[in-house]
């Protein structure tokens, strides 16, 4: 299932994609107004997918009512039968590595007959990619990946944020894998850590 994203978000996504694929050079800065909060919006997927949803560039994704939803009444479901084909949703968040040196990421995931895509690297996951003020990629981290069949399972991890990071792209979905994956209660929060105790990630000054 596909939804059209607001044009500003589409332009932002294109700029981010160029930054990821090129991996160098200076990219145009985003022109959209970013939310003041560094936290993810609608991580429980209760807002219907469409123009009002913070999730965009949706591929083979749908919001479904689920009696067993870990949080709220709905979850997001991804289904794909063609290895390597995109099945995902994206959201950008403001994230400043100078004030937020680490984040806690947690999610509930449920799988049904999930296999890898065209390579073992193409599996369901929650991916967070970091960018500086000029859209230069600074690397990324993932929660997952997973394979097979799973009941609702809670996963969490802590990620270090590059000091130069000013923007993060959150991608959730099958990652090119096949089968069905459902996600709910995806949370990204500043970690309660002592910044001086953390080694800095690549991309830090």
N, C-alpha and C positions, 0 to 999 in steps of 0.2 A: 504494500500500500504506500502511495506517495502523497505528499502534501506540498503545496507551493509555499515557500517561505517568503516573508517580507523581503523586498528587494535589497534593503540595507544589510540584512543578515546574509543574503546570498553573496553580496559583494564582499562582505567580511570573510565568508567561508572560502571564496575564491582566493582572496589575498593570503589566507592562512595556508591553503593548499599549495599555492605557489611557493610560499616560504618553506614548506616541508619538502617539496620536490626539488627545489633548487639547493637548499641547504646553505646558501651564502648570499652575500649582497644585502643591500638595504631595500626593504619593501615599503610600500605605501602604508602609512599608519591608518588604523581603523577610523572611520568617520561616524560610526554608530555611537550612541550614548550608552556606555556600559553601566550596569547596575553598580551602586556604591558598595553593596555587600560583596565580600569575597566568597560567600557561600553559594552553593548550587541552588538554582530555583527549581521547584517542583520535582524534587528527587523521588517523590512517591507517585508521580505520574497520574495526578488527579485532574489536571487541566486537559481538556480534550485536545488532541493533536490538531494543529492548524495555526492560523495567524496569531492567536493569543498565547500559544504555547511557547515557552522559552526554548524548546527543542526544535531543531531544524535540520534540513538536509536528510530527511527521513527516507530510508530505503527498506522496503519489505518489513514495515513496522506497523503495529496497531495497538491501540489502547483497549484493554478488555476488562470487563468486570470479573472479579475473582473472589469467591467466597473465602478462599484461603489466603488472600493477600496479606502479607506481613504488616502492612501499614495502609490504612485507608481502605477504599473499595475497589481500586483498579491497579493494574500492573501494566507494564509494557511488554509486548510479545514480539519476537523476531522469528521468522521462518524462512528457510532457504533450502533449495534442493540442488542448486547448481554450484559446485565447488568454486570458490573464489569470488562469487558474486556478492556485492555489498548488501548488507542487511544491518542497518545501524541508525543511530540518532546522535546528534551533536549539540553541544551547548558551550558557549564561551563564558568565562568568568574572569573578573578582575582579580589578579593575584600578585601582590608585590612582595618579592623575595626579601626586601630590606626589612619589612615589618613582620612577615610571615615566613620564617625559615623552614617550617615543616608543616605538613597537613596530615590530618587523620582522615582516611577514606574507608567507608564501610558500605556494604551493599548486600542485599538478599538476592540469590540467584537460584533458578530452577531450570533443569535441563531435561530434554527428552530426545534420546537417540542422536546426540550431537557427535558429528565426526569432523575431522579437519578439512580444510579447503584444499587448495592445490599444493599446499605444503603444510608441514606440522605447525608452522608459525601462525597459520590462519585458523585461529580458534576463538571462541567467545571470551571476552574480557572487558574490563573497564579500563580504558586508556586515558591518561592525562599527559598532554604534551605542553611543554613550557616554551614561551616566546618572550623576547625582550621588547623594548619600546619600538623597535624598528621591524618587528615581525621576524627577526632572526631566530631560527629554532635553537633551543637550548637543551634538547633531549626530552625524555619522558619516562614515565613509570606506568605499570599496569597492576590491576588487581585481577588475579587469574593467571593464565587462562585455564579453561576447563574442557573436559570431554566426557562423553557418555550420557548417563541418565542420573539426575540428582533430584531429591526432594528439595523443598526450600532450605537453603543453606546460607548461613550468615558468614560473610568473609570480611576481613578488615586488615588494613595495613597502615603504616606510617610512611610518608614520602618526604624526602628532603626537597626543598624548593631552591633553585638557583637564585643567588642574590640579585642577578640582573633580570629576573623574571618580572614581567608586568602584566602578562595575560596568559591564561591557560585555556586549552581546548580539551573538553571532555567528550570522549567517544564511547558509547556503550552499544553493544550488539554482538553479532555472531562472528565478526572479524573475518569473514570469508568462509567460515565453517558451514556445515550443513546440519539440518535438524531443526529443533525448536528450542529457544531460550527465552526465559522470562526474567525480568528484573524488577525490583521494588526497593523502596527505602534506601536509595543511593544518597549518601551523606558525605559532604566534604567540609571539614571544619579545621580552623587553625589548631595545630597541635600545641598542647600545653607543655612546652619544653624550654629549657634554658638555651638560648641561641648560642652562647659561647661554648656549649658542650657539644655542638654539632659540627662535624667536618662539612665544608662547603662543597656542593656539587660542581661538576664541570660546567663552565659557563659563568662561574662566579669570578669576581675580581678580588 
